[in-house]
Every structure is written in structure tokens, then in C-alpha cells.
Amino acid sequence: MPQFFFALLLLMPLCGVADTIYRTTDARGNAVFTDTPPPDSSPSQQVDIPQINTTPAPQALFIPVPDNTAGKEQRETPAYSVSISAPPNETTIPAGPGNFSVSTIVSAELGVSERLQLFINGTPQGEPQRATTWELTNVFPGQQDLTAAVIDGSGAILAISPAVRVFVVRISSIRRNRHKK
């Protein structure tokens, strides 16, 4: 029974029910917690509840959006479309060091100042390049969203691929020697 009251005491700040908590003892000797002082003059004790720890929400995933206004005054650039051809969507990268290749297909030949940029979870991976493949090494384990974009010389995105999700499996070095004697 005391565990129930202790759990109730811990959960009350999460509910935002009361600002002040009072502890009294009933006729049977049980501890009673309430948000109002006892109506009779029985002895009560005000309980100080420390502020709970909170963590900020994770940042939203940034997926770049093509800048269709860039270069309107300059020469017309071809309407690009880009897609990731390998690995396929929802692929699991087997246990290992997290190394795999990414290949893209671009609908038209890149202009002189245009490049391809790979994004992992919205973050650019490496420098923009003209090649359509990337050799990734030591990719973090877990779910990774890959996109590829065609960018111009100023860094404006001209086209972006649909996201391809991969799941990278890595074995922990802590568990590697678990069964050795």
C-alpha cells in the first residue's frame, strides 16, 4: 500500500493536478497525500516536490526542397528528375561495419556547374559530385532516410529524389565476445 501512495506522489506532478501536496496520517496510521490541507486541525506536513526533468523534442527531419526560383534570369536548365536506384527502399543493410553503395539515376546530363548531392536524414553527405554513385562507410546503425539532389553552382536545389529508407544493422562490440571463455 505505501508503494501505491509513493507512485501516486511521483505521478502527480506529471498530471499538473496540484501545486502543493500535503501529507497526513489517518486514524489507522496510513499516510494520505492530498492537494488540500486537512479540514480538521490534524497535523499535516507540506511535501516539496522537486521540478521534474524534461528533454526537448527531437528536431524535425529536414528534407531539402528544390529552389525553383534560382537561375530564372540565367540560361534555362533542363527539368531534372533524380531517383535512387540502389539500395531499394526499405532495405536492411546486414550486420557489419555499416558500409554500402548508393546509386542514382538522373534524367538529363548535368550542366557544367551542376552536381549531385547525397543527403542522409536531411544532412549533406560529403561534397557535391558529378558521379552518380557514393560509397558510404561507417553509417550509423538504425533507420536512415536517403535522398539525392541535383544542385547548381550556388548550391540551390534543382531537383530532389523521393526518400529511400534503409535500416543499418551493426553488432555491438560489447556483445561480440560474450560467449568466449
Buried (B, 14 or more C-beta within 10 A) or exposed (E): EEEEBEEEBEEBBEEEEBEEBBBBBEEEEEBEBEEEEBEEEEEBEEEEEEEEEEEEEEEEEEEBEBBEEBBEEEEEBBEBEBBBBEBEEEBEBEEEEBEBEBBBEBEBEBBEEBBBBBBBBBEBBEEBEEEBEBEBEEBEBEEBBBBBBBBBEEEBBBBBBEBBEBEBEBEEEEEEEEEEE
